[in-house]
Amino acid sequence: MIRYALTRGALLLLGLFVASALIFLTLRVLPGDVAQQIAGTNGTPEQVAAIRESLGLNAPLWAQYADWIGGVFRGDLGTSLYTGTGVTTELAEKARVTVPLGILSLLFALAVSIPLGVVSALRRGRADGTTLSVGAQALAAVPVVWAGMMLVVVFAVWLGWLPAQGFPRGGWSQPADALRALILPALTIGIIEGAMLLRFVRSATLQAIGQDYVRTAAAKGLTRNAALIRHGLPNVGLSVISVLGLQVAGIVVGAVIIEQLFSLPGIGRMLVEDVDRRDLPMVQGELLILTGFVLLVGFLVDIVHRLLDPRQREAS
Amino acid sequence: MLRRTALAATALFAASALVLAGCTSTADPGPTGATGEPNPDASVAIRLVLEPGNLDIRQTTGAALDQVLIDNVYQGLVSRTTDQEIVPALASDWEVSDDGLTYTFTLEEGVTFHDGQELTAQDVVWSLQTRKDTPEWADSARLANVSSITADGQTVTLTLAQPDSSLLWNLTGRAGIILKEGDTVDYQTAANGTGPFVLEEWQQGASITLTRNDAYWGDAAGVGEVVFQYIAEDQAAVNAAAAGEVDVLTGFDPNLTEQIEQNGDWTVVLGTATDKSVLAMNSTAAPLDDQRVRQAIRQAIDHDAIVEAVGAGQTLYGPIPEPDPGYEDLSDTAPYDPEAARALLEEAGVDDLELTLTIPSFYGTTIPQILVSNLNEVGITLEVDAVDFGVWVNDVYTNKDYELSYVNHAEPRDFENWANPDYYFTYDNPEVQDLYEQSLRATDEAEADALLAEAARIVAEDAAADWLYNWAGVSAVATGIDGMPADNVNARLDLSELTKSE
């Protein structure tokens, strides 16, 4: 197990390193730079050149990369070309929106998918079971933006229960307001991610129903449902954990779109704006952290899966 | 890519919202009708579209910064009204010598910066001199004609090497911003000006908050606080308005008028604007180097249909929009006539022409679609290449690597670009350059304007580009809000007169 964790950890670090090089190079392929943007559409070539020089954009690429990676190892992701603030500081600030948003989205997704997925498997072939599974298919295909808008119209515009957009200026010093601001965006991501997960839970449950040990338990006098819940669900849980990595990646992508739509000052919205502005140190930092986070979740999922699944434990 | 998905979804949403709107009653949306007196401590929330990358008034160009900071937080010696009059600001008055070479400004007394420091004549001299001498500062080149800047008591004198009829106007913009000499404020994330509002907080990615400057040297602002909320999506902005979270929507999509007016508490206000949607044509290479081909493109385009599709604004047939000096109606230079366009192309010996239009993706698809079908009508195949703004700036603006380009030029009085052969318009006409130069050197305003008009007509007749339409400034304003500027809000947003009654 230890050896497995070490190998898997080494793989994680290698993945991060490859990602860092890819991120760096891909961004350098983007046409345009920050100096042109600052000078704008009435800027003179002299102005652009002067800004470029003052921002240190004339250093060779390898030096810029070495600089960046060297900083990363010291926990310093560089500074924004626009605001001069540390990328780490900015990220920490924006994470206060994005991390709770992600966690809340995941909770909503699980709350939707696990009970409904199990029910739709148990009720397979009946009207309500079929409705659930068809409904999930349909929901999973809904554009995230449209779903968000619909929720806003119902809960913010008609009912006035929740804010339509934005985040309180005081942030988490106004915990109730901050949480309220995140409910609709998290619900939007949660419903759509949950619909995808529901189909997965349903098929995992169906698989479990067919397993020998569930049939054996049922033969020993438990009802089919009781047998499934006692003996089958742990396995369904394992399967869900194994796709959590994918779910988290989906939530990260969802957050980028949703933060735009709800004007939330999080990492996702910042990422889009920083790409537009060609604030490359910021974009590098944001992408590295997001990639690292997704890779880390994958790593943890694999480790947890191995710890929980007796078959895999024996295999190592 | 993201924006395109968002646009499609928004369209889908708007359709559903209209269906739903038929069967709803709104709970408690929007601001209530004003009943009483303006509340001097009110907080007004204003939706803006584009957030600035930083707050550096010295270096970072762009209207996103001008809108929020000029007039409200920072001031110059002179300012401009929404109908483009030049008016006193930090200078109580000024005089221009008959030969147009000496400008004498009298500085207001008792002006202080937001941090309490006093404004001195030396600060004015330092600000203008540093602007002129620092190439990376915005509009630095606009002070090129100024040969000396001196102060004597409360009098500041600018001496010019040659007359410059655009100098005063330039001083109402970035070139004229007055800062505290040797100030230690972090300009990128904070501000220290002399205006009626103090920069309270910038919540990056969300909002900028200004509060009333109680130590202001002039008349105090009429509200306690202004919060600029950055909401990119039009539909999301309307939702925020319906939920009562904003009081004013700038950059309002006129096609959503019905949706917001259902609410009863909102008025859609149309103002004039100097925004010009320019269809630039790269005339450095065949076949666009042939005036007949460019003229054919102009006459193939149905400008009335564009205005109708956009939902506001007016047609424009030359480089100068109606609010600017030198404007005249040039619709005779390119009447809509596909027949004539086809004949011109034939005469030029061009057939099966294929052109690429490079357009920043945030302008949406409405106008490109009209252009594709209009040009198709006369036998030109148009391919639309929607790119992100950074790509546009690099490929089109900097490298002039394009055939047709579409972008909005919001700046007032920017005819100079047609007299600059190095500008991305690729228009190089010595006669126009000479007329523009004469207009700059003219000491008589009427003469300067007449010269500009003459130059503008030549540019239009050359079909140097096409002007798809002249925007209207469209805002939606909640009941109870007064003093919100309506004209030219894309360039400036002076909020000193703003009030809110509750």
Chai-1 contact restraints between the chains, C-beta under 6 A:
chainA,res_idxA,chainB,res_idxB,connection_type,confidence,min_distance_angstrom,max_distance_angstrom,comment,restraint_id
A,P31,B,V391,contact,1.0,0.0,6.0,A-B,restraint_1
A,P31,B,N394,contact,1.0,0.0,6.0,A-B,restraint_2
A,P31,B,D395,contact,1.0,0.0,6.0,A-B,restraint_3
A,G32,B,G390,contact,1.0,0.0,6.0,A-B,restraint_4
A,G32,B,V391,contact,1.0,0.0,6.0,A-B,restraint_5
A,G32,B,V393,contact,1.0,0.0,6.0,A-B,restraint_6
A,G32,B,N394,contact,1.0,0.0,6.0,A-B,restraint_7
A,Q36,B,V393,contact,1.0,0.0,6.0,A-B,restraint_8
A,Q36,B,T398,contact,1.0,0.0,6.0,A-B,restraint_9
A,I38,B,T60,contact,1.0,0.0,6.0,A-B,restraint_10
A,A39,B,T61,contact,1.0,0.0,6.0,A-B,restraint_11
A,G40,B,T61,contact,1.0,0.0,6.0,A-B,restraint_12
A,G40,B,G62,contact,1.0,0.0,6.0,A-B,restraint_13
A,T44,B,A141,contact,1.0,0.0,6.0,A-B,restraint_14
A,E46,B,P135,contact,1.0,0.0,6.0,A-B,restraint_15
A,Q47,B,P135,contact,1.0,0.0,6.0,A-B,restraint_16
A,Q47,B,E136,contact,1.0,0.0,6.0,A-B,restraint_17
A,A50,B,P135,contact,1.0,0.0,6.0,A-B,restraint_18
A,A50,B,E136,contact,1.0,0.0,6.0,A-B,restraint_19
A,I51,B,E136,contact,1.0,0.0,6.0,A-B,restraint_20
A,Y82,B,G53,contact,1.0,0.0,6.0,A-B,restraint_21
A,Y82,B,N54,contact,1.0,0.0,6.0,A-B,restraint_22
A,T83,B,N54,contact,1.0,0.0,6.0,A-B,restraint_23
A,T83,B,Q188,contact,1.0,0.0,6.0,A-B,restraint_24
A,T83,B,T189,contact,1.0,0.0,6.0,A-B,restraint_25
A,G84,B,Q188,contact,1.0,0.0,6.0,A-B,restraint_26
A,P143,B,A9,contact,1.0,0.0,6.0,A-B,restraint_27
A,V145,B,A6,contact,1.0,0.0,6.0,A-B,restraint_28
A,V145,B,A9,contact,1.0,0.0,6.0,A-B,restraint_29
A,W146,B,A9,contact,1.0,0.0,6.0,A-B,restraint_30
A,W146,B,L12,contact,1.0,0.0,6.0,A-B,restraint_31
A,W146,B,F13,contact,1.0,0.0,6.0,A-B,restraint_32
A,M149,B,F13,contact,1.0,0.0,6.0,A-B,restraint_33
A,V152,B,N239,contact,1.0,0.0,6.0,A-B,restraint_34
A,A156,B,A243,contact,1.0,0.0,6.0,A-B,restraint_35
A,V157,B,N239,contact,1.0,0.0,6.0,A-B,restraint_36
A,V157,B,A242,contact,1.0,0.0,6.0,A-B,restraint_37
A,V157,B,A243,contact,1.0,0.0,6.0,A-B,restraint_38
A,W158,B,T24,contact,1.0,0.0,6.0,A-B,restraint_39
A,W158,B,A27,contact,1.0,0.0,6.0,A-B,restraint_40
A,L159,B,A27,contact,1.0,0.0,6.0,A-B,restraint_41
A,G160,B,A27,contact,1.0,0.0,6.0,A-B,restraint_42
A,G160,B,D28,contact,1.0,0.0,6.0,A-B,restraint_43
A,A164,B,N239,contact,1.0,0.0,6.0,A-B,restraint_44
A,A164,B,A240,contact,1.0,0.0,6.0,A-B,restraint_45
A,A164,B,A243,contact,1.0,0.0,6.0,A-B,restraint_46
A,A164,B,E245,contact,1.0,0.0,6.0,A-B,restraint_47
A,Q165,B,A236,contact,1.0,0.0,6.0,A-B,restraint_48
A,Q165,B,A240,contact,1.0,0.0,6.0,A-B,restraint_49
A,R169,B,Q203,contact,1.0,0.0,6.0,A-B,restraint_50
A,L261,B,A236,contact,1.0,0.0,6.0,A-B,restraint_51
A,S263,B,I231,contact,1.0,0.0,6.0,A-B,restraint_52
A,P265,B,Q203,contact,1.0,0.0,6.0,A-B,restraint_53
A,P265,B,G205,contact,1.0,0.0,6.0,A-B,restraint_54
A,P265,B,A206,contact,1.0,0.0,6.0,A-B,restraint_55
A,R269,B,G205,contact,1.0,0.0,6.0,A-B,restraint_56
A,M270,B,G205,contact,1.0,0.0,6.0,A-B,restraint_57
A,R277,B,G53,contact,1.0,0.0,6.0,A-B,restraint_58
A,R278,B,G390,contact,1.0,0.0,6.0,A-B,restraint_59
